[in-house]
Amino acid sequence: MNLPDIDPDLPVLIAGPTASGKSALALEIAERQGGIIVNADASQVYSCWRVITARPSAEEEARAPHALYGHVAFDAEYSAGHWLREVLPLLNGPERVIIVGGTGLYFTALTEGMAEIPPTPPAVRAEGDRLSLEALKAGLDPETAARIDLRNRARVQRAWEVLKATGRPLAGWQDGTPAPALPLKNCTAMVLNSEKSWLEARIRKRFGLMLDLGAMAEIEAMRDRYDPALPSCKAIGVPELMDYATGRSTLEEAEERAAIATRQFAKRQRSWFRARMKDWHQVDLA
């Protein structure tokens, strides 16, 4: 692993695809140099999933301070804006932060700035929920459409909602973005890169380990509250294991579907990192 020199007085950012070993590296740095480990993974904020989202274990959390893990209710609204507002006090706190995760939007909001867009009214959100992806795309302005992943429904709907609610395109809001809270020059920022075959082997291994550590207990605890429309319930492994728990699939089918979903997700993450994090230190793994 070709790690850069890590200044113990500067914040550390560790981005990388799922199952790449980010959390282990963050814990190693925290134990060696000190600091508080801060979550930057959109699925790991939810209180209902520890095992399924591979949040740090209670034992790992006892080895170093951790923040923004499992602190959000399963049905609460949570966005990059919520996350950024919670990170700011930690940046100014007494301990150096080690921010780790795979949600690229969180990192770019932190290091490139984020537009202060007003919250979406519930009626607009409900209207967007009813529309098809094609209808949402048709309602976008050309400038915004050229900037976002048009295959990602959540991104498309968000852009549609912003235009509908504010009358101003998302691209316009983005162009008025304030200065970043943490410019790259003021931290050590790393992206973990790995060979596709190495990562896929770890993804396969992770599913079995997840079951061994009690994933099905988390599924059973959420069975009566499961709502596939909620972001928390879209975490990889949740729909697949919920289908297994309710008899709609076998365990083998659930494992295969989860592996495919994880590989696709990791591919999207790597694409984001290549496009948006060219100026970060590139750390090569196995």
Secondary structure, DSSP 8 states (H G I E B T S, - for coil): -------TTS-EEEE--TTSSHHHHHHHHHHHH--EEEE--SSTTBTT-STTTT---HHHHHHS-EESSS-B-TTS---HHHHHHHHHHHHTSSS-EEEEES-HHHHHHHHH---------HHHHHHHHHS-HHHHHHTS-HHHHHHS-TT-HHHHHHHHHHHHHHSS-HHHHHHT----SS-GGGSEEEEEE--HHHHHHHHHHHHHHHHHTTHHHHHHHHTTT--TTSGGGGSTTHHHHHHHHTTSS-HHHHHHHHHHHHHHHHHHHHHHHHHH-TTSEEEE--
